[in-house]
Amino acid sequence: MHFRLRPLLLILLLPFAGCAALVQRAADGLGAGLTQGVSNHDDIDTVADGLPAYLLLLDGLIEGDPQNPALLLSAARLYGTYAGGFVADAERAKRLSDRSFDYARRGICARDAAFCKQFDSNDFDAFNAFVAAHVGPKDVDATYTLASSWVGWLRADSADWNRVADLPRIETLLNRVHQLAPAHDHGNVLAYLGVLDCLRPQSLGGNPERGQQRMQAAAAVDAGRNLLPKVLDAEYCQRLLFDQAAHDRLLAEVQAADANIRGLTLSNTIAKRRAAELVVSGKDYF
């Protein structure tokens, strides 16, 4: 009797399993759709006011499905966008960047157990060798999400030397992404590498000249339509090199450019706003 009931129970449970799969696909699509929709928006204030509700929604979806890599990585990207583009308060930006990086790590761990183990390793050479051998074309987007969230986490408190100590690992990930897909994210992978070069002066291990070259190469990927590399170049490299002429020229080019490029509209709009802020602060800096 007991064994006869089992096939019936399996048949009865099939629709519920199908519903669960549908819910998961819908949740995955929501995260991806939100990321795309936000990237194409041209009103900063609307995104700034509305994005926290979607962040909380993603938090809730993750609570219900904590091992879903697509949701975790989508949340990492959106939290990173919000912390880096909309939050002026340093402590709050740090908290949100921490959450972005935490989601990125959890997303990688849910997606790839072997990669997850590398976070606990103190052997940098082994980490380099693993990334070179293990990260392939199918891993580019997830690896880039991890690396860019890691950059945001570092930028949120670059005076913390415990964070700065992670810089070589971030560079390893970004260099691998660049090797596999040089034009990924409209060239921003090179821009992030440029930021890392310019976070420190040469006397402390930085390489601002190389950072400047990487920023220029990043801007060239989309024929100048991606405005972020020029703003980052001005803020991190030209200020470190104390080159006011280059600083002012780059910001003027950003301010004169059209922000409305599909896939880049929000990023460009944020870049133009940041350029205006840097023009003002540059008068006291130089």
C-alpha positions in Angstrom: 0.0 0.0 0.0 2.7 2.4 1.0 4.7 1.7 -2.2 1.7 2.1 -4.4 1.2 5.7 -3.1 4.7 6.8 -4.1 4.0 7.2 -7.9 0.8 9.1 -7.1 2.6 11.4 -4.7 5.3 12.1 -7.4 2.6 12.9 -9.9 0.9 15.3 -7.5 4.2 17.0 -6.7 5.2 17.6 -10.3 3.1 20.8 -10.8 4.6 22.3 -7.6 8.1 21.5 -8.8 7.2 23.2 -12.1 5.9 26.3 -10.2 9.1 26.5 -8.2 11.2 26.4 -11.4 9.0 29.1 -13.0 9.4 31.3 -9.9 13.2 30.8 -10.0 13.3 31.7 -13.7 11.2 34.8 -13.1 13.4 35.9 -10.2 16.5 35.4 -12.4 14.9 37.4 -15.2 13.9 40.1 -12.8 17.5 40.6 -11.6 18.8 40.7 -15.2 16.0 43.0 -16.4 16.5 45.4 -13.5 20.2 45.7 -14.3 19.5 46.4 -18.0 16.6 48.8 -17.3 18.7 50.8 -14.8 21.6 51.1 -17.3 19.3 52.7 -19.9 17.7 55.3 -17.6 18.5 58.9 -18.1 17.2 60.5 -14.9 19.5 60.1 -12.0 17.0 61.2 -9.4 14.4 58.7 -10.5 16.9 55.9 -10.3 18.3 57.2 -6.9 14.8 57.3 -5.5 13.6 54.0 -6.9 16.6 51.7 -6.8 16.5 51.1 -3.0 13.1 49.4 -3.4 14.5 47.0 -6.0 17.6 46.4 -3.8 15.3 45.4 -1.0 13.3 43.2 -3.3 16.4 41.4 -4.4 17.4 41.0 -0.8 14.0 39.3 -0.2 14.3 37.1 -3.2 17.8 36.0 -2.0 16.5 35.2 1.4 14.1 32.8 -0.2 16.7 31.4 -2.6 20.1 32.0 -0.9 22.1 29.8 -3.3 20.9 31.3 -6.6 24.0 32.6 -8.4 22.1 34.7 -10.9 20.2 36.6 -8.2 23.4 37.0 -6.0 25.4 38.4 -8.9 22.6 40.7 -10.0 22.3 42.1 -6.5 26.1 42.6 -6.4 26.0 44.6 -9.6 23.0 46.8 -8.5 24.3 47.4 -5.0 27.7 48.4 -6.5 26.0 50.8 -9.0 24.0 52.4 -6.2 26.9 52.7 -3.7 29.3 54.1 -6.3 26.9 56.3 -8.2 24.4 57.6 -5.7 25.6 57.6 -2.2 27.6 60.6 -0.9 27.9 59.6 2.7 31.2 57.7 3.1 30.1 55.3 5.8 26.9 54.4 4.1 28.8 53.9 0.8 31.2 51.6 2.6 28.3 49.5 4.1 26.6 49.2 0.7 29.9 48.3 -1.1 30.5 45.7 1.6 27.1 44.2 0.7 27.8 44.3 -3.0 31.1 42.5 -2.5 29.5 39.9 -0.1 26.8 39.1 -2.7 29.5 38.8 -5.4 31.5 36.3 -3.3 28.4 34.4 -2.4 27.4 34.3 -6.1 30.8 32.9 -7.1 30.6 30.3 -4.3 27.1 29.2 -5.3 28.2 29.0 -9.0 31.7 27.5 -8.6 32.8 25.6 -5.4 36.5 25.4 -6.7 36.6 29.1 -7.1 35.1 29.6 -3.7 38.0 27.8 -2.0 40.4 30.4 -3.4 39.1 33.1 -1.0 40.5 31.2 1.9 43.9 30.7 0.4 46.8 33.0 1.4 49.0 31.7 -1.5 48.9 34.4 -4.1 50.9 32.4 -6.7 48.4 29.6 -6.4 45.5 32.1 -6.8 47.1 33.4 -10.0 47.7 29.9 -11.4 44.1 28.9 -10.5 42.6 31.9 -12.3 44.7 31.4 -15.4 43.8 27.7 -15.6 40.2 27.7 -14.4 38.5 31.0 -15.5 37.4 30.6 -19.1 35.1 32.5 -21.6 31.9 31.3 -19.8 33.1 32.8 -16.6 33.9 36.3 -17.8 30.7 38.0 -16.7 30.7 36.4 -13.2 34.4 37.1 -12.7 34.0 40.7 -13.8 31.1 41.2 -11.4 33.3 39.9 -8.6 36.3 42.0 -9.6 34.3 45.2 -10.0 32.5 44.7 -6.7 35.9 44.1 -5.2 37.2 47.4 -6.7 34.1 49.2 -5.2 34.8 47.6 -1.8 38.4 48.8 -2.0 37.5 52.3 -3.2 35.0 52.7 -0.4 37.9 52.7 2.1 41.2 52.9 0.2 43.0 54.1 3.4 42.4 50.6 4.9 45.6 48.7 4.2 43.9 45.4 4.8 41.7 46.2 1.8 44.6 47.5 -0.3 46.4 44.2 0.4 43.7 42.5 -1.8 44.7 44.7 -4.8 46.9 42.1 -6.5 44.1 39.5 -6.5 41.7 42.1 -8.0 44.2 42.9 -10.7 44.6 39.2 -11.4 40.8 38.8 -12.0 40.6 42.0 -14.1 43.6 41.0 -16.2 42.1 37.6 -16.9 38.8 39.2 -18.0 40.7 41.6 -20.2 42.7 38.7 -21.7 39.5 36.8 -22.5 37.2 39.8 -23.5 39.1 43.1 -23.9 36.0 45.1 -24.8 33.9 43.7 -21.9 31.5 46.2 -20.3 32.3 48.8 -22.9 36.0 48.8 -22.0 35.4 49.4 -18.3 37.6 46.4 -17.3 40.6 48.5 -18.5 39.2 51.6 -16.6 39.1 49.6 -13.4 42.7 48.5 -13.9 43.6 52.1 -14.5 42.0 53.1 -11.2 44.0 50.5 -9.4 47.2 51.9 -11.0 46.3 55.4 -9.8 45.0 54.7 -6.3 48.6 55.0 -5.1 51.6 57.1 -6.1 54.5 55.3 -7.8 56.6 55.5 -4.6 54.0 53.3 -2.9 53.7 50.7 -5.7 51.3 52.5 -8.0 51.8 53.1 -11.7 49.9 56.3 -12.7 51.5 56.5 -16.2 50.3 53.0 -17.0 46.9 53.9 -15.4 46.6 56.9 -17.7 47.3 54.7 -20.7 44.8 52.1 -19.6 42.1 54.8 -19.2 42.8 56.1 -22.7 42.5 52.6 -24.1 39.3 52.1 -22.2 37.8 55.2 -23.6 38.8 54.1 -27.2 36.9 50.8 -26.9 33.5 52.4 -27.7 35.0 55.3 -29.7 34.5 57.7 -26.7 30.8 57.0 -26.2 31.6 55.5 -22.7 32.3 58.6 -20.6 33.3 56.9 -17.4 36.9 56.2 -18.3 37.6 59.9 -18.9 36.1 60.9 -15.6 38.1 58.2 -13.7 41.2 59.3 -15.6 40.7 62.9 -14.5 39.8 62.0 -10.9 42.4 59.3 -10.2 45.3 59.6 -12.7 45.5 63.3 -13.7 45.1 64.5 -10.1 47.7 62.1 -8.9 50.0 63.3 -11.7 49.0 66.9 -11.0 48.2 67.5 -14.6 45.6 70.3 -14.6 45.5 70.7 -18.3 44.7 67.1 -19.0 42.3 67.0 -16.0 40.3 70.0 -17.3 40.4 68.8 -21.0 38.9 65.4 -20.1 36.2 66.9 -18.0 35.3 69.4 -20.7 35.0 66.5 -23.2 32.7 64.6 -20.9 30.5 67.6 -20.3 30.1 68.3 -24.0 29.3 64.7 -24.9 25.9 63.1 -25.4 24.9 60.8 -22.5 22.1 58.9 -24.3 23.8 55.8 -25.6 21.9 52.5 -25.1 23.5 50.4 -22.3 25.5 53.5 -21.2 22.9 56.1 -20.5 22.8 56.0 -16.8 26.6 55.5 -16.5 27.2 58.5 -18.8 24.7 60.6 -16.9 26.4 59.9 -13.7 29.8 60.5 -15.3 28.6 64.0 -16.5 27.4 64.8 -13.0 30.7 63.7 -11.5 32.6 65.7 -14.1 30.7 68.9 -13.0 31.6 68.2 -9.4 35.3 67.6 -10.3 35.4 70.9 -12.2 34.4 72.7 -9.1 36.7 70.8 -6.7 39.5 71.0 -9.2 39.7 74.8 -8.5 40.9 74.1 -5.0 42.9 71.0 -5.8 45.3 72.5 -8.3 
